[in-house]
Amino acid sequence: MNDDLSSMAQLMLPAVDKEMRVILNFDGKPSEPFLGMMHYQMGWVDESLQPIEPKSGKRIRPLVCLLANDAAGGDWRQAVPAAAAVEIIHNFSLVHDDIEDASPTRRGRPTVWKVWGEAQAINSGDAMFTLAHMALGRLLETGIPPATVVRAMQSFDETCFRLTAGQYADMDFELRDKVTVDEYMAMITGKTAVLLSFSAEVGALVAGAPHEVVKNYAQVGLNLGLAFQV
């Protein structure tokens, strides 16, 4: 089973990486400053915006999306834009999270705000937020029905809102002496679990699964996200 999962990841993740490079306009050459900050966050360039061997994150979320799509009977290649959108929105959240937490490093090197300042990092994160939404529109190019794409976009927006609510709670807890278990679970639901939930949900949705099945995939993703964060 582990060998099967590893083989699928080796097949799926390069396709996601290729899609993200298209969305974020990275051609493997030195980046110009505006896009370069996003390319830096993705691990494609160094502080001088020169291409490097990629230093990306775990990419669990896009993999969950594509595995859910495959399991629900879809052609995972059609879901690649959604998987890319999930990973880009995750990285957007990290850019802003690093500012809000005053984190000087991420993945073993200086964070975007530490290199270019808070104002430019905020703007760079905003651009990634926008491009992640635009990425979902590329599902149309893979043959996904417009109505399904609209549903995916609606769920994506709801997820993004819940992400900000979770981040609010996380920052609020830093100012408090006591946090209950229920409050903690609510916080990690918004901060982490909802994006994994959407990852599984949109994979099943793009596969054309029935509504109740899509909901079940969303619940599996939510539980996985809670376990991951705990």
KENU-264418 format. One line per 10 residues: number of its first residue (from 1); for each residue z, y, x of C-alpha. Coordinates in Angstrom, 1 decimal. Example, Ala and Ser with C-alpha at 12.3 -4.5 7.8 and 13.67 -1.06 7.14 Angstrom:
BEGIN
1	7.8 -4.5 12.3 | 7.1 -1.1 13.7
This chain:
BEGIN
1	0.0 0.0 0.0 | 0.9 2.4 2.8 | -2.4 1.6 4.5 | -4.3 2.3 1.3 | -2.5 5.6 0.9 | -3.2 6.5 4.5 | -6.9 5.7 4.1 | -7.2 7.7 1.0 | -5.5 10.7 2.6 | -7.8 10.5 5.6
11	-10.8 10.6 3.2 | -9.4 13.3 0.8 | -7.7 15.8 3.0 | -10.7 16.7 5.2 | -12.6 17.5 2.0 | -9.7 19.8 0.9 | -9.7 21.5 4.3 | -13.5 22.1 4.1 | -13.1 23.6 0.6 | -10.3 25.9 1.7
21	-12.4 27.2 4.6 | -15.1 28.1 2.2 | -12.7 29.8 -0.2 | -11.0 31.7 2.6 | -14.3 32.4 4.4 | -13.4 30.8 7.7 | -16.4 29.6 9.8 | -14.5 28.4 12.9 | -15.2 31.6 14.8 | -12.8 34.4 15.8
31	-11.5 36.1 12.6 | -11.6 39.7 11.6 | -8.1 41.2 10.9 | -7.9 41.1 7.1 | -9.0 37.5 6.7 | -7.5 36.6 10.0 | -3.9 36.9 8.7 | -4.7 34.3 6.0 | -6.5 32.1 8.6 | -3.3 32.4 10.8
41	-1.1 31.4 7.9 | -3.3 28.3 7.3 | -3.0 27.4 11.0 | -6.6 27.9 11.9 | -6.3 30.8 14.4 | -3.7 32.1 16.8 | -2.1 35.6 17.0 | -5.2 37.0 18.6 | -7.2 35.5 15.8 | -9.0 33.0 18.0
51	-9.7 29.5 16.6 | -7.2 26.8 17.6 | -6.6 23.2 16.8 | -5.4 23.3 13.2 | -1.6 23.5 12.7 | -1.4 22.9 9.0 | 1.5 21.8 6.8 | 2.0 18.4 5.2 | -0.5 19.1 2.4 | 1.4 16.9 0.0
61	0.4 19.0 -3.0 | -3.4 18.7 -2.7 | -3.0 15.0 -1.9 | -1.0 14.5 -5.1 | -3.6 16.3 -7.1 | -6.5 14.1 -5.8 | -4.5 10.9 -6.0 | -3.6 11.7 -9.6 | -7.2 12.4 -10.4 | -8.3 9.1 -8.9
71	-5.5 7.1 -10.7 | -6.4 8.7 -14.0 | -10.0 7.5 -13.7 | -11.7 10.6 -12.3 | -14.0 11.2 -9.4 | -11.6 12.9 -7.0 | -14.4 14.9 -5.4 | -14.7 16.9 -8.6 | -11.0 17.9 -8.3 | -11.2 19.2 -4.7
81	-11.3 22.9 -5.8 | -8.1 22.4 -7.7 | -6.5 20.7 -4.8 | -7.5 23.6 -2.6 | -6.1 26.1 -5.1 | -2.8 24.3 -5.0 | -2.5 24.4 -1.2 | -3.6 28.1 -1.0 | -1.1 29.2 -3.6 | 1.6 27.2 -1.8
91	0.8 29.1 1.4 | 0.8 32.4 -0.5 | 4.3 31.6 -1.6 | 5.3 30.9 2.0 | 4.0 34.2 3.2 | 6.1 36.1 0.7 | 9.1 33.7 1.0 | 9.2 34.4 4.8 | 9.4 38.1 4.1 | 12.1 37.8 1.4
101	14.2 35.4 3.6 | 13.5 37.4 6.8 | 12.3 34.2 8.5 | 10.9 34.8 12.0 | 9.1 31.5 12.4 | 7.2 29.0 10.3 | 5.7 25.7 11.6 | 6.9 26.5 15.1 | 5.4 30.0 15.5 | 6.0 33.5 14.3
111	5.5 34.2 10.6 | 2.7 36.5 9.3 | 5.1 39.4 8.7 | 6.6 39.0 12.1 | 3.2 39.4 13.7 | 1.6 42.1 11.5 | 4.5 43.7 9.6 | 5.9 43.3 6.1 | 3.3 45.5 4.4 | 0.3 43.7 5.7
121	1.9 40.4 5.1 | 2.5 41.3 1.4 | -1.1 42.3 1.1 | -2.3 39.2 2.8 | -0.2 37.0 0.4 | -1.6 38.9 -2.6 | -5.1 38.2 -1.4 | -4.3 34.5 -1.1 | -2.8 34.5 -4.6 | -6.1 36.0 -5.9
131	-8.3 33.6 -4.0 | -6.3 30.6 -5.2 | -7.1 31.6 -8.8 | -10.7 32.1 -7.9 | -10.8 28.6 -6.4 | -10.1 27.0 -9.8 | -13.3 28.6 -11.1 | -15.2 26.5 -8.6 | -14.4 23.5 -10.7 | -17.3 24.5 -12.8
141	-19.6 23.8 -9.9 | -18.4 20.2 -9.7 | -19.3 19.6 -13.4 | -15.9 20.1 -15.0 | -16.3 21.4 -18.6 | -15.4 25.1 -19.1 | -12.7 24.3 -21.6 | -11.0 22.1 -19.1 | -11.2 24.8 -16.4 | -9.7 27.3 -18.8
151	-6.8 24.9 -19.5 | -6.3 24.4 -15.8 | -6.2 28.2 -15.2 | -3.7 28.7 -18.0 | -1.4 26.0 -16.6 | -1.8 27.5 -13.1 | -0.7 30.9 -14.3 | 2.3 29.5 -16.0 | 3.2 27.6 -12.8 | 2.9 30.7 -10.7
161	5.3 32.6 -13.1 | 7.8 29.8 -12.8 | 7.5 29.8 -9.0 | 8.6 33.5 -9.0 | 11.5 32.7 -11.3 | 12.7 29.9 -9.0 | 12.4 32.3 -6.0 | 14.5 34.9 -7.9 | 17.2 32.3 -8.5 | 17.1 31.2 -4.8
171	17.6 34.8 -3.6 | 20.3 35.4 -6.2 | 22.2 32.4 -5.1 | 22.5 33.8 -1.5 | 24.7 36.6 -2.9 | 27.0 34.3 -4.8 | 30.0 32.2 -3.8 | 29.5 29.4 -6.3 | 26.4 27.8 -7.8 | 26.6 24.9 -10.3
181	24.6 21.7 -10.0 | 22.7 22.7 -13.2 | 21.8 26.1 -11.8 | 20.7 24.5 -8.5 | 18.5 22.0 -10.4 | 16.9 24.8 -12.4 | 16.3 26.7 -9.2 | 14.5 23.9 -7.4 | 12.5 23.1 -10.5 | 11.0 26.5 -10.3
191	10.9 26.9 -6.6 | 9.4 23.5 -5.7 | 9.0 21.0 -8.5 | 6.7 22.9 -10.8 | 3.9 23.2 -8.2 | 4.0 19.4 -7.6 | 4.0 19.0 -11.3 | 0.9 21.1 -11.7 | -0.7 19.2 -8.8 | -0.4 15.9 -10.7
201	-1.2 17.5 -14.0 | -4.4 19.2 -13.0 | -5.6 16.1 -11.3 | -5.3 14.1 -14.5 | -6.7 17.0 -16.5 | -9.8 17.2 -14.4 | -10.2 13.5 -14.7 | -10.5 13.9 -18.5 | -7.3 12.1 -19.3 | -5.9 12.4 -22.9
211	-3.3 15.1 -23.5 | -0.3 12.8 -23.5 | -1.4 11.1 -20.3 | -1.8 14.5 -18.6 | 1.8 15.3 -19.7 | 3.0 12.1 -18.2 | 1.4 12.9 -14.9 | 2.9 16.3 -15.0 | 6.4 14.7 -15.5 | 5.8 12.4 -12.6
221	4.9 15.3 -10.4 | 8.0 17.2 -11.5 | 10.3 14.3 -10.7 | 8.6 13.9 -7.3 | 9.1 17.6 -6.6 | 12.8 17.5 -7.5 | 13.4 14.5 -5.3 | 11.4 16.1 -2.5 | 13.5 19.3 -2.6 | 16.9 17.5 -3.0
